[in-house]
Amino acid sequence: MPAIDYEVTYILRPALEETDMDARVETIAESIKGQGGEVVGEIEKLGKRRLAYEIDDVREGYYVVMKFKSDAAASKELERQMRLNEDVMRALVIRLDA
């Protein structure tokens, strides 16, 4: 099955320490690699930003953007894992078509 290009943008809880933040980012990247996908280019850590609206009484979050290639099943599994991860406040996976 051909690999599809995706981009995921996710928001981590701002209360995390820098080292915990990096560990979460690494874990998410590893979950894609563990399913036969690959992370493309640098993972962009955009830092803390104010949210457009509060999520669970939190006003800001730590934004991360990661591009990856995988099959559709691995992308779905990533979305599922992120929903279960309590440090991920929001996640949006989009398919990048040429």
C-alpha positions in Angstrom: 0.0 0.0 0.0 1.5 3.4 -1.0 2.4 5.8 1.7 0.3 9.0 2.0 1.6 12.4 3.0 0.0 13.7 6.2 0.5 16.6 8.5 -0.6 16.6 12.2 -0.9 19.7 14.3 -1.5 19.1 18.0 -1.7 21.1 21.1 0.0 19.9 24.3 -0.9 21.1 27.8 1.1 24.2 28.7 1.8 22.9 32.3 4.3 20.3 31.0 8.0 20.9 31.6 10.3 21.4 28.6 11.8 17.9 29.0 8.3 16.3 29.3 7.2 18.3 26.2 10.1 16.9 24.2 9.4 13.4 25.5 5.7 13.6 24.3 6.7 14.9 20.9 9.2 12.1 20.6 6.7 9.5 21.7 4.2 10.7 19.1 6.8 10.5 16.4 7.9 7.0 17.5 4.3 5.8 17.3 4.2 6.6 13.6 7.6 5.0 13.0 6.5 1.9 15.0 3.6 1.4 12.5 5.9 1.6 9.4 5.5 5.3 8.8 8.2 7.9 8.6 8.5 11.5 9.9 9.3 13.9 7.1 11.6 16.8 7.8 11.9 18.6 11.1 9.1 18.5 13.7 8.1 22.1 14.2 7.7 23.1 17.8 5.9 26.4 17.6 5.9 27.0 21.3 3.2 28.3 23.6 0.4 30.2 22.0 -2.9 31.6 23.2 -5.8 29.5 22.2 -8.7 31.0 20.2 -11.0 29.6 22.9 -10.5 27.9 26.3 -10.3 24.1 26.4 -11.0 22.7 29.9 -10.3 26.2 31.4 -6.9 26.3 29.8 -6.1 29.5 27.8 -2.9 28.5 26.1 -1.2 25.5 24.7 2.1 24.3 23.2 1.7 23.9 19.4 3.5 21.2 17.4 3.4 20.5 13.7 4.7 17.2 12.3 4.6 16.0 8.7 4.7 12.2 8.1 4.2 9.5 5.5 2.2 6.4 6.4 -0.7 4.3 5.3 -4.3 5.3 6.2 -4.4 2.7 9.1 -1.3 4.2 10.8 -2.8 7.7 10.5 -6.1 6.5 12.1 -4.2 4.8 14.9 -2.2 8.0 15.5 -5.4 9.9 15.9 -6.8 7.3 18.3 -3.6 7.4 20.4 -3.7 11.2 20.6 -7.3 11.2 21.7 -6.3 8.8 24.6 -3.3 10.9 25.6 -4.3 13.3 28.3 -1.5 15.7 27.5 -2.8 16.3 24.0 -5.6 18.9 24.2 -6.4 18.9 20.5 -5.0 17.2 17.4 -5.8 17.6 13.7 -4.5 15.2 11.1 -4.8 16.3 7.5 -3.9 14.6 4.3 -1.6 16.5 2.1 -2.4 15.9 -1.6 -0.1 17.1 -4.3 
